[in-house]
């Protein structure tokens, strides 16, 4: 695989208003997505995040350091043309949510799961009228179809930019409920991430940390936090 990266070719970066939102210009020329669509964003806050990423590039452009730009590109190029499909895919997490699958032993882990995850399930029930029930073991057991349907409607209500961020919040945590809790600030974002890794944290305390696994988890956490920042920058608006 080639390590080639495009070189920085511009001197100035600026946020400008567009007809339907905000865009970023490099030397007065608007940035486009990989699919050559106009990079029009719904809020100045998001456009400023994207502009800061472009401005921070030095000799070579490194997409790995540009999460907001990647998120905006994904929203326009991938989510907009298939919004319903993306929403349906994410809504499916509600029927197999991480928070619902519990250990039967040891008692300390059982208690930790209940203490961390039950309040989130209660929150979802209170907020969305969708009660997801825990079960013991890892074998799939369907949830109440009406509860899943209510959560599905909430996913479909998100716009393309929100859904692009929500996709990472859900897929990285393995939990539709944690994804919603992150968007609503139901708990601090770092605490929500730790809840999603409760089993892994337990195993690390029991058997010791694996450096490679910890490094991989750190990358996932960074992506989770970036997704939250992206969602907030879209939702706050101008």
N, C-alpha and C positions, 0 to 999 in steps of 0.2 A: 504493500500500500504506500502511495506517495505521501510524503510529509510536506508537499508544496503548499504554501499559503500565499494568498494575494498580498501584494505590498500596499502600504498606505499611499494613496495618491492625492489626498486632499489636505488642505491647510486649515480650513475653517469648518466648524460644525454649528448648526443653528436649528432651533425649533421654530417652525412657522405655522400659521393658521392655514388650513385647507378648507375647501367648501363644506366638507362633512366632518371635520375634526382637525387633527394636527399631524404634521409630518416633520421629518428631519431632512435638512439639506446639507450636502457636502459641497463646499465652494459654490453654493447657490443652486445646486442641482438636487432634486428630490431623490431620496433613497427608494429603491424598489425591492420587492420581495424576490426570492429565488425564482418564482414563477412569473416574474416581471410585472406583477400588479403594483399599483401605487400603495406605498406603505402609509396608509391613513389610519391614525389611531384616535380613539374616542375621547381621550383626556390629555390635557397638557402634562399632567404628572407622568403618564406613561411615556409620552414623547420625550420628556426630559430625561427619563431613565435610559431610553434608547440612545438619545444624543450623547449622554455621558459615556456610554459604552463605546460608541464610535470615536469620541474624542480621546478616550483613554488608549486607543490602539497606537502602537509605536511604529516600528519599521514594517512589521507584518500584521495582517488582520488575523486574529485568533477567535473564531466563532465560539470556542469553549469558554471564553471570558465575556460572552455577550448573551446572558440568559433572557433579558428582556427583549432583545432583538429577535432571538429565536422564537420566543413566545408570540410576539406580534406577527412574525412570518407564519407561524403555524396557524394562528387564528384566521388569517386572511386566506392563505393558500390551501389549508386542510379542513378547518372547521366550518368556515362559511359555506363551501359547496356541499358539505355532508353533515350539517348540524344535527339532524335527527338521528343519523347513524351513530355519531359520537356520543350523543346524549343517551341513547339506548344502551350502548356498550358500558358506559359508566354506571347507569342505573342498575345494571345487572349485579353490581357489587352488593346491592342492598339485600339480595337473596342469599348471599354467602359472606356476609360481612365478618371481617376479622374479629370484631368485638363479641360475636355470638358463639365462637367456638372455644370452649373452655377445657382446661386440663381436669382430670379426676384425681390427680395426686402430683406432687406432695401437697399437703394442706397449705403450706406457706405460699406456693404458687397459686393455688386455687383462691386463697384469700386476696392475694395481690391483684389477680385478674378481676375479681369482683369489686375491689375497692377502686380500681382505676377505670374499669369499663362500664360497670352498672350505671354510674352517674351520667355517662355519655348516652347510653341507651335511654335513660329517663329523660334526658334533655331532648333527644330526638322525638320522643313520644309527646312531650309537652309542647315543643316548638312546631312540629309538623303533623301531630296526630297520628304518628306512625310508630307503633310499638313492635320492635324487633325483639325476639325472644332468644336468650342464650340456650345453648345445649352443650352436653358433655361429649368430647371426642371430636374427630375431624371429618366424620362421614356427613355428607351434605344432607340437611333436612330443610325443606322449603319453609319460608316464612309466610305469614299471612299475606295473601295476594293483595288485599286492599292496602296494607301498610307499604308494601313494595310499590304499588301504583301511586300512592301519595308522594313517596320520595321521587319516583320517576317524573312526576309532573313538576316537581321543584327543579330537577336537573334540566328538563326541557325549557324551563323558564329563564335559564341563564343565557346571556347573549354570547356571541362567538368568542369574544375576548375573555369573558369570564370563564367560559367553558374550557378554553385552552389552558388556563391556569388550574381550573378545577380538576382537569384530567390528571395533572401531576400530583395534586394533593391527594386524590383518591388512589391512583395506581401505586404511588410510592408508599402510602400507608397501608394499602390493602383494605381500606375501610371507607365506605360511602359516608358513614356517620362522622368519622374524623374529618373527612373532606368538608362536610357541611359545617362542622364545629369550627374549623379553621376560618371559613368565610364569615362566620358570625361572631368571631372572637369569644366563643363559649368558654375557652380556656386559653392560657398563654400558648403560643405556637410551639415553643420548645417542649412544653409539657405534653402537648398532643403528639409530637414526634416520639417522645419517650414512651408514651402509651402504645404507639404502634409497634414499638420494638421491645415491649415488655418481656416477651418470651426469650428473645435473644439476649437481653440484659441479664435475665435470670440465668441462662446457660453460661454466660461469660463469668458471672460471679461464682457459679458452681464449678466450672472446669477451667477457668482462666481465659484470658482474652486471646483471640487469634488476630495477629497484626493485619493480615490480608483482609479478613472479614471486617475489621474495624475501619480500615481505610476505605473499603467499599461502602460501608454504612455512612462514613463521613461525607462521601460524595453525594449519596442519596439524601442525606440531611440538608446539604447545601442546596440541592435542587428543590427540596420541599420548602425551605425558607424562601428561596427565590420565587417559587410559585405563589406563596402567600403575598410577597411584596408586589408581584405582578397583579394579582387579583385586587389588592387594595388600591393600586394606582389606577386601575380601570374603574373601580366602583366609586371611589371618592369623587371622581369627575373634576371639572374645571373649577 
